[in-house]
Amino acid sequence: MTSLEDKPVVIVIDMLNDFITGKIQVERTKYIIPNIRRLINAAHENGVPVIYSNDAHYPQDVEVVNKWGNHAIKGTEGAKVIPELKPSEKDYIVEKRTYSGFYETGLDPLLRSLYKGDGARTIILSGLHTHMCVRHTAADAFFRGYSIIVAKDGVEAFTQKDHEEGLKYLENVYNAKIMTVDDIIKEFR
Ligand SMILES: [Zn+2]
Protein backbone atom coordinates (compact mmCIF):
# COMPACT_ATOMS: atom_id res chain seq x y z
CA MET A 1 0.00 0.00 0.00
CA THR A 2 2.93 2.29 -0.42
CA SER A 3 3.05 2.10 -4.17
CA LEU A 4 3.63 5.45 -5.81
CA GLU A 5 -0.10 5.63 -6.61
CA ASP A 6 -0.69 6.12 -2.90
CA LYS A 7 1.43 9.29 -3.11
CA PRO A 8 3.71 8.49 -0.22
CA VAL A 9 6.14 10.78 1.55
CA VAL A 10 8.81 9.81 4.05
CA ILE A 11 8.90 11.94 7.19
CA VAL A 12 12.05 11.82 9.32
CA ILE A 13 11.36 13.14 12.80
CA ASP A 14 13.96 14.66 15.14
CA MET A 15 17.02 12.68 14.04
CA LEU A 16 19.06 15.54 15.48
CA ASN A 17 22.39 15.66 17.29
CA ASP A 18 20.82 16.43 20.68
CA PHE A 19 18.55 13.39 20.38
CA ILE A 20 21.23 10.94 19.20
CA THR A 21 24.52 12.06 20.70
CA GLY A 22 23.67 15.15 22.76
CA LYS A 23 21.54 16.42 25.62
CA ILE A 24 18.67 13.91 25.54
CA GLN A 25 20.38 11.05 23.77
CA VAL A 26 19.32 7.46 24.24
CA GLU A 27 21.78 4.73 23.32
CA ARG A 28 19.10 2.30 22.18
CA THR A 29 17.95 4.61 19.37
CA LYS A 30 21.17 4.28 17.36
CA TYR A 31 20.32 1.08 15.50
CA ILE A 32 17.56 2.82 13.52
CA ILE A 33 20.06 5.16 11.80
CA PRO A 34 21.11 2.74 8.99
CA ASN A 35 17.48 1.67 8.56
CA ILE A 36 16.33 5.25 8.05
CA ARG A 37 19.30 5.80 5.70
CA ARG A 38 18.06 2.88 3.55
CA LEU A 39 14.52 4.26 3.60
CA ILE A 40 15.68 7.72 2.51
CA ASN A 41 17.91 6.29 -0.25
CA ALA A 42 15.05 4.19 -1.60
CA ALA A 43 12.73 7.22 -1.47
CA HIS A 44 15.27 9.25 -3.47
CA GLU A 45 15.66 6.47 -6.04
CA ASN A 46 11.91 6.19 -6.53
CA GLY A 47 10.89 9.84 -6.53
CA VAL A 48 9.26 9.73 -3.09
CA PRO A 49 9.55 13.09 -1.31
CA VAL A 50 11.49 13.18 1.96
CA ILE A 51 10.57 15.68 4.66
CA TYR A 52 12.58 16.28 7.80
CA SER A 53 10.43 17.35 10.73
CA ASN A 54 12.91 18.95 13.09
CA ASP A 55 12.69 20.49 16.52
CA ALA A 56 14.01 24.07 16.39
CA HIS A 57 13.19 25.47 19.79
CA TYR A 58 13.30 28.85 21.40
CA PRO A 59 14.38 28.60 25.05
CA GLN A 60 10.96 29.88 26.14
CA ASP A 61 9.01 27.13 24.32
CA VAL A 62 6.46 25.37 26.52
CA GLU A 63 8.02 21.96 26.00
CA VAL A 64 11.49 23.27 26.92
CA VAL A 65 10.38 25.17 30.02
CA ASN A 66 7.78 22.74 31.37
CA LYS A 67 9.28 19.38 30.55
CA TRP A 68 12.61 18.69 28.82
CA GLY A 69 14.93 21.61 29.44
CA ASN A 70 17.12 22.98 26.67
CA HIS A 71 17.34 20.71 23.63
CA ALA A 72 17.50 21.29 19.88
CA ILE A 73 17.63 25.05 20.33
CA LYS A 74 17.22 26.73 16.95
CA GLY A 75 20.54 27.51 15.28
CA THR A 76 22.68 25.31 17.55
CA GLU A 77 24.70 22.22 16.63
CA GLY A 78 22.28 20.13 18.70
CA ALA A 79 19.39 21.10 16.41
CA LYS A 80 21.15 19.84 13.27
CA VAL A 81 20.27 16.53 11.62
CA ILE A 82 22.90 13.89 12.44
CA PRO A 83 25.62 13.62 9.77
CA GLU A 84 24.57 10.08 8.75
CA LEU A 85 21.15 11.34 7.68
CA LYS A 86 22.13 14.77 6.39
CA PRO A 87 19.34 16.09 4.14
CA SER A 88 20.06 16.33 0.43
CA GLU A 89 19.25 19.45 -1.55
CA LYS A 90 15.97 18.07 -2.82
CA ASP A 91 14.66 17.16 0.64
CA TYR A 92 12.34 19.42 2.60
CA ILE A 93 12.96 20.63 6.13
CA VAL A 94 10.03 21.77 8.26
CA GLU A 95 10.88 23.13 11.70
CA LYS A 96 8.58 22.56 14.65
CA ARG A 97 8.41 23.77 18.23
CA THR A 98 6.44 21.01 19.86
CA TYR A 99 5.76 17.28 19.46
CA SER A 100 3.58 17.38 16.37
CA GLY A 101 5.15 18.11 13.01
CA PHE A 102 1.85 19.74 11.98
CA TYR A 103 1.33 22.07 14.93
CA GLU A 104 1.69 25.66 13.69
CA THR A 105 4.11 24.65 10.93
CA GLY A 106 3.97 24.62 7.15
CA LEU A 107 3.86 20.81 6.92
CA ASP A 108 0.26 20.41 5.78
CA PRO A 109 0.45 23.00 2.95
CA LEU A 110 3.72 21.40 1.85
CA LEU A 111 2.11 17.94 1.74
CA ARG A 112 -0.80 19.30 -0.26
CA SER A 113 1.57 20.89 -2.80
CA LEU A 114 3.42 17.65 -3.59
CA TYR A 115 2.73 15.29 -6.48
CA LYS A 116 2.16 18.22 -8.82
CA GLY A 117 -0.43 19.74 -6.54
CA ASP A 118 -2.47 16.53 -6.14
CA GLY A 119 -1.05 16.26 -2.65
CA ALA A 120 0.55 13.46 -0.70
CA ARG A 121 -1.84 10.81 0.65
CA THR A 122 0.33 8.43 2.65
CA ILE A 123 2.64 9.50 5.43
CA ILE A 124 5.52 7.15 6.23
CA LEU A 125 6.85 7.99 9.68
CA SER A 126 10.39 7.40 10.91
CA GLY A 127 12.55 8.88 13.66
CA LEU A 128 11.99 9.74 17.32
CA HIS A 129 10.18 8.99 19.52
CA THR A 130 7.57 6.30 18.87
CA HIS A 131 5.34 7.34 21.77
CA MET A 132 5.78 11.12 21.53
CA CYS A 133 6.62 13.09 18.40
CA VAL A 134 5.81 10.16 16.09
CA ARG A 135 2.51 9.69 17.91
CA HIS A 136 1.51 13.36 17.91
CA THR A 137 2.47 13.77 14.26
CA ALA A 138 0.45 10.64 13.43
CA ALA A 139 -2.54 12.09 15.30
CA ASP A 140 -2.51 15.28 13.27
CA ALA A 141 -1.97 13.32 10.03
CA PHE A 142 -4.96 11.12 10.91
CA PHE A 143 -7.18 14.12 11.67
CA ARG A 144 -6.34 15.49 8.21
CA GLY A 145 -7.22 12.28 6.40
CA TYR A 146 -3.76 10.96 5.53
CA SER A 147 -3.02 7.23 5.59
CA ILE A 148 -0.23 6.42 7.99
CA ILE A 149 2.59 3.90 7.82
CA VAL A 150 5.10 3.56 10.62
CA ALA A 151 8.52 2.05 9.92
CA LYS A 152 8.77 -0.13 13.00
CA ASP A 153 12.54 -0.55 12.74
CA GLY A 154 12.89 3.13 11.81
CA VAL A 155 11.35 4.56 14.99
CA GLU A 156 12.50 4.25 18.60
CA ALA A 157 11.81 5.45 22.12
CA PHE A 158 13.47 5.75 25.52
CA THR A 159 12.55 2.21 26.55
CA GLN A 160 11.35 -0.97 24.86
CA LYS A 161 8.02 -0.53 26.68
CA ASP A 162 7.58 3.04 25.38
CA HIS A 163 8.39 1.79 21.89
CA GLU A 164 6.10 -1.24 21.88
CA GLU A 165 3.17 0.52 23.54
CA GLY A 166 3.72 3.42 21.15
CA LEU A 167 3.45 1.15 18.12
CA LYS A 168 0.33 -0.52 19.50
CA TYR A 169 -1.32 2.86 20.11
CA LEU A 170 -0.51 4.05 16.57
CA GLU A 171 -2.04 0.91 15.12
CA ASN A 172 -5.14 0.90 17.34
CA VAL A 173 -5.98 4.58 17.33
CA TYR A 174 -4.77 5.95 13.99
CA ASN A 175 -5.06 2.76 11.95
CA ALA A 176 -1.34 3.02 11.17
CA LYS A 177 0.22 0.17 9.24
CA ILE A 178 3.27 -1.05 11.09
CA MET A 179 5.86 -2.26 8.56
CA THR A 180 9.57 -2.93 8.39
CA VAL A 181 11.73 -0.57 6.36
CA ASP A 182 12.49 -3.39 3.91
CA ASP A 183 8.80 -4.10 3.31
CA ILE A 184 8.09 -0.41 2.78
CA ILE A 185 10.94 -0.15 0.27
CA LYS A 186 9.62 -3.16 -1.68
CA GLU A 187 6.37 -1.32 -2.29
CA PHE A 188 8.13 1.74 -3.72
CA ARG A 189 9.18 -0.29 -6.74
ZN1 LIG B 1 11.43 19.32 21.56
Residues whose N, C-alpha, C, O or C-beta is under 5 A from the ligand:
A	BS01	ZN	D55 E63
